[in-house]
Amino acid sequence: MSTLAASHPRRLALTFSLEHLAAWLLAIVWIFPLLYAVWAAFHPPAFMVRFELFAPLSLENFKTAWAQAPFARYYLNTFLLVTGVVAAQFVVCTLAAFAFARFPVPGKNALFLLVLIQLFVFPEVLIVENYRIASGLGLIDTIAGMGLPYVASAFGIFLLRQTFKTIPRELEDAARIEGCSWLGVLWKVYVPLAKPTYLAYALVSISHHWNNFLWPLVVTNSVESRPLTVGLGVFSAPETGVNWATVSAATLLSIAPLLVAFLLFQRQFVQSFLRAGIR
């Protein structure tokens, strides 16, 4: 028995070490393309595959990328798209989640199940129908057309509904006694108490729509409406003849805002998910 007891901690330590080793290996595999992009972007093209410790640093690739494509316009379009989508999602998802969480609507569970079915449908399946609707509304090649299919988010409705259901009814009753309308109760009771959930969802939504590529590619035709992902795809097309050092610099320009935001707010990012109750 003593031998078995002594070997048990050793097995745990070995398992722990193997898990850490596997995690580090996966982390290295994941971050290697980013490290290579950083190396290629900050060095002359001649050193793209020559990893010399004292290779000269240069910002010329960034200057070339910025001069060859309207990245300022791409940034503006992406910012307008992301902020517009997140703001619209907050309004729609909040109202829908509040209705599902608090109102005794007949067939509410069946309706909520229909909303959740959206989570099992790949967005690519709906591209043709979404394009037809956007065309009928005259939203082709517009920022509104890019964001319209994502306004009613099943994930956002589910997340907020679960949060609203955990808020004590006594707070709602107290607000109603004070004379608040249903919208007043929602704005003064539910929304403030769900701030961690809003932050968690906003981080996920911003990251997704900043990196979204396929639908913006389908629905945009001009520089005036292209976001960063589509602009970068056009910029790095083989027929443009751009070298990979410049493409790496353009890639870093595209991901820099998200990367900086994550490095600055990674603690808040994790805490918001924990407070939101995501498992």
C-alpha positions as CSV (number, residue, x, y, z in Angstrom):
1,M,0.0,0.0,0.0
2,S,2.8,2.4,0.9
3,T,4.5,1.7,-2.5
4,L,1.2,2.5,-4.3
5,A,0.7,5.7,-2.3
6,A,4.3,6.8,-3.1
7,S,3.9,6.1,-6.8
8,H,0.6,8.1,-7.0
9,P,2.2,11.5,-6.5
10,R,4.9,10.6,-9.0
11,R,2.2,9.7,-11.6
12,L,0.4,13.0,-11.0
13,A,3.6,14.9,-11.3
14,L,4.4,13.1,-14.6
15,T,1.0,13.8,-16.0
16,F,1.2,17.4,-14.9
17,S,4.6,17.8,-16.7
18,L,3.4,16.1,-19.9
19,E,0.3,18.4,-20.0
20,H,2.5,21.4,-19.6
21,L,4.9,20.2,-22.3
22,A,1.9,19.6,-24.6
23,A,0.5,23.1,-23.9
24,W,3.9,24.7,-24.6
25,L,4.2,22.8,-27.8
26,L,0.7,23.8,-29.0
27,A,1.5,27.4,-28.0
28,I,4.7,27.4,-30.0
29,V,2.9,25.9,-33.1
30,W,0.1,28.5,-32.7
31,I,2.4,31.6,-32.3
32,F,5.1,30.6,-34.9
33,P,3.2,32.1,-37.9
34,L,2.8,35.4,-35.9
35,L,6.5,35.4,-35.0
36,Y,7.5,34.8,-38.6
37,A,5.2,37.6,-39.7
38,V,6.8,40.0,-37.2
39,W,10.3,39.0,-38.4
40,A,9.4,39.4,-42.1
41,A,7.7,42.7,-41.5
42,F,10.5,44.4,-39.6
43,H,13.4,43.2,-41.8
44,P,14.3,43.8,-45.4
45,P,13.0,41.2,-47.9
46,A,16.5,39.7,-48.3
47,F,16.2,38.4,-44.7
48,M,12.8,36.8,-44.9
49,V,14.3,33.3,-44.7
50,R,17.7,34.3,-43.3
51,F,17.2,34.4,-39.5
52,E,20.4,36.3,-38.6
53,L,20.5,37.7,-35.0
54,F,21.9,41.0,-36.1
55,A,19.9,41.5,-39.3
56,P,19.0,45.2,-39.8
57,L,15.6,46.3,-38.7
58,S,13.5,48.4,-41.0
59,L,10.1,50.0,-41.2
60,E,10.2,50.2,-45.0
61,N,7.7,47.3,-45.4
62,F,5.1,49.2,-43.3
63,K,5.6,52.4,-45.4
64,T,5.3,50.4,-48.6
65,A,2.2,48.6,-47.5
66,W,0.5,51.8,-46.3
67,A,1.3,53.5,-49.5
68,Q,0.1,50.7,-51.8
69,A,-3.4,50.3,-50.2
70,P,-5.9,52.6,-48.6
71,F,-5.5,51.1,-45.1
72,A,-6.9,54.3,-43.5
73,R,-10.1,53.8,-45.3
74,Y,-10.1,50.1,-44.5
75,Y,-9.7,50.9,-40.8
76,L,-12.5,53.4,-40.9
77,N,-14.9,50.9,-42.6
78,T,-14.0,48.1,-40.1
79,F,-14.5,50.4,-37.2
80,L,-17.9,51.5,-38.4
81,L,-18.9,47.9,-39.2
82,V,-17.8,46.6,-35.8
83,T,-19.3,49.4,-33.7
84,G,-22.5,49.4,-35.7
85,V,-23.0,45.6,-35.4
86,V,-22.2,45.5,-31.7
87,A,-24.5,48.4,-30.9
88,A,-27.4,46.8,-32.9
89,Q,-26.8,43.5,-31.3
90,F,-26.9,45.0,-27.8
91,V,-30.4,46.5,-28.5
92,V,-31.9,43.5,-30.3
93,C,-30.4,40.8,-28.0
94,T,-31.3,42.7,-24.9
95,L,-34.9,43.1,-25.8
96,A,-35.2,39.5,-27.0
97,A,-33.4,38.1,-24.0
98,F,-35.5,40.1,-21.6
99,A,-38.7,38.8,-23.2
100,F,-37.5,35.2,-23.1
101,A,-36.3,35.5,-19.5
102,R,-39.3,37.4,-17.9
103,F,-42.4,37.5,-19.9
104,P,-44.9,34.5,-19.8
105,V,-45.4,34.3,-23.5
106,P,-47.2,31.1,-24.7
107,G,-44.9,28.8,-26.6
108,K,-41.9,30.8,-25.3
109,N,-39.7,27.7,-25.0
110,A,-40.5,26.6,-28.5
111,L,-39.6,30.0,-29.8
112,F,-36.4,30.1,-27.9
113,L,-35.5,26.7,-29.3
114,L,-36.0,28.1,-32.8
115,V,-33.6,30.9,-31.9
116,L,-31.0,28.4,-30.7
117,I,-31.2,26.4,-34.0
118,Q,-29.4,29.4,-35.5
119,L,-26.3,28.3,-33.6
120,F,-26.2,25.0,-35.6
121,V,-26.5,26.7,-39.0
122,F,-23.2,27.7,-40.7
123,P,-23.3,31.3,-42.0
124,E,-22.0,30.1,-45.3
125,V,-25.2,28.2,-45.9
126,L,-27.2,31.5,-45.9
127,I,-25.0,33.5,-48.1
128,V,-27.2,33.3,-51.2
129,E,-30.4,34.2,-49.3
130,N,-28.6,37.0,-47.4
131,Y,-27.3,38.4,-50.7
132,R,-30.8,38.3,-52.2
133,I,-32.2,40.2,-49.2
134,A,-29.4,42.7,-49.1
135,S,-29.8,43.3,-52.9
136,G,-33.6,43.8,-52.5
137,L,-32.9,46.4,-49.8
138,G,-30.3,48.2,-51.9
139,L,-27.5,47.4,-49.3
140,I,-25.0,45.8,-51.7
141,D,-21.6,47.3,-51.3
142,T,-22.5,49.1,-48.1
143,I,-21.4,48.8,-44.5
144,A,-25.0,48.3,-43.4
145,G,-25.2,45.4,-45.8
146,M,-22.2,43.7,-44.2
147,G,-23.6,44.0,-40.7
148,L,-27.3,43.3,-41.3
149,P,-27.2,39.4,-41.2
150,Y,-25.5,39.5,-37.7
151,V,-27.8,41.9,-35.9
152,A,-30.0,39.1,-34.3
153,S,-27.4,36.9,-32.7
154,A,-28.6,33.7,-31.2
155,F,-25.5,33.5,-29.0
156,G,-26.1,37.0,-27.6
157,I,-29.7,36.2,-26.9
158,F,-28.9,33.0,-25.2
159,L,-26.1,34.6,-23.1
160,L,-28.2,37.5,-21.9
161,R,-31.2,35.4,-21.3
162,Q,-29.2,33.1,-19.0
163,T,-27.9,36.2,-17.1
164,F,-31.2,37.8,-16.8
165,K,-32.7,34.6,-15.3
166,T,-30.2,34.7,-12.5
167,I,-31.2,38.2,-11.4
168,P,-33.5,38.1,-8.3
169,R,-37.2,38.9,-9.0
170,E,-37.2,41.0,-5.8
171,L,-35.2,43.7,-7.6
172,E,-37.7,43.8,-10.4
173,D,-40.6,44.0,-8.0
174,A,-39.0,46.8,-6.2
175,A,-38.5,48.8,-9.4
176,R,-42.1,48.2,-10.4
177,I,-43.3,49.4,-7.0
178,E,-41.3,52.6,-7.6
179,G,-43.2,53.1,-10.8
180,C,-40.7,51.9,-13.4
181,S,-42.1,50.7,-16.7
182,W,-40.9,47.4,-18.2
183,L,-38.3,49.3,-20.2
184,G,-37.3,51.2,-17.0
185,V,-36.8,47.9,-15.2
186,L,-34.7,46.6,-18.0
187,W,-32.6,49.7,-18.2
188,K,-32.2,50.4,-14.4
189,V,-32.0,46.8,-13.0
190,Y,-31.1,44.2,-15.6
191,V,-28.7,46.0,-17.9
192,P,-26.4,47.3,-15.0
193,L,-26.3,43.9,-13.3
194,A,-25.4,42.2,-16.7
195,K,-22.4,44.5,-17.5
196,P,-19.9,41.6,-17.3
197,T,-22.0,39.6,-19.8
198,Y,-22.2,42.6,-22.1
199,L,-18.4,43.0,-21.9
200,A,-17.8,39.3,-22.6
201,Y,-20.1,39.3,-25.5
202,A,-18.8,42.6,-26.9
203,L,-15.2,41.1,-26.9
204,V,-16.4,38.0,-28.8
205,S,-18.4,40.0,-31.3
206,I,-15.7,42.6,-32.0
207,S,-13.1,39.9,-32.6
208,H,-15.4,37.9,-34.9
209,H,-16.5,40.8,-37.0
210,W,-13.0,42.3,-37.2
211,N,-11.8,39.1,-38.7
212,N,-14.9,38.2,-40.7
213,F,-14.0,37.7,-44.4
214,L,-16.3,35.7,-46.6
215,W,-19.6,37.7,-46.3
216,P,-17.8,41.1,-46.6
217,L,-16.0,39.7,-49.6
218,V,-19.3,38.7,-51.3
219,V,-21.2,41.8,-50.5
220,T,-18.6,44.5,-51.2
221,N,-17.3,45.7,-54.5
222,S,-15.4,48.9,-53.9
223,V,-12.7,50.4,-51.7
224,E,-15.2,52.7,-50.1
225,S,-16.9,49.8,-48.3
226,R,-14.2,47.1,-47.9
227,P,-13.1,46.2,-44.4
228,L,-9.5,45.3,-43.4
229,T,-9.9,41.6,-44.1
230,V,-11.1,42.0,-47.6
231,G,-8.7,44.8,-48.3
232,L,-5.8,42.6,-47.1
233,G,-7.0,39.7,-49.2
234,V,-7.0,41.9,-52.3
235,F,-3.7,43.4,-51.4
236,S,-2.0,40.1,-51.0
237,A,-3.4,38.5,-54.1
238,P,-0.7,36.9,-56.2
239,E,-1.5,39.0,-59.3
240,T,-0.6,42.2,-57.4
241,G,3.0,41.2,-57.3
242,V,3.5,42.3,-53.6
243,N,6.4,40.6,-51.8
244,W,5.7,38.6,-48.7
245,A,7.6,41.0,-46.5
246,T,5.1,43.8,-47.4
247,V,2.2,41.4,-47.0
248,S,3.5,40.5,-43.5
249,A,3.6,44.2,-42.6
250,A,0.1,44.7,-44.0
251,T,-1.1,41.7,-41.9
252,L,0.4,43.2,-38.7
253,L,-1.3,46.5,-39.6
254,S,-4.6,44.6,-39.8
255,I,-4.4,42.6,-36.6
256,A,-2.5,45.2,-34.5
257,P,-5.6,46.9,-32.9
258,L,-7.0,43.5,-31.7
259,L,-3.6,42.3,-30.5
260,V,-2.9,45.5,-28.6
261,A,-6.4,45.5,-27.1
262,F,-6.1,41.9,-26.0
263,L,-2.6,42.4,-24.4
264,L,-4.0,45.5,-22.5
265,F,-7.3,44.0,-21.4
266,Q,-6.6,40.3,-21.2
267,R,-7.3,40.2,-17.4
268,Q,-10.7,42.0,-17.9
269,F,-11.3,39.6,-20.9
270,V,-10.9,36.5,-18.7
271,Q,-12.7,38.0,-15.7
272,S,-15.7,39.1,-17.8
273,F,-16.2,35.5,-19.0
274,L,-15.9,34.2,-15.5
275,R,-18.4,36.7,-14.1
276,A,-20.8,36.0,-17.1
277,G,-20.9,32.4,-16.0
278,I,-19.5,30.9,-19.2
279,R,-18.3,27.3,-18.6
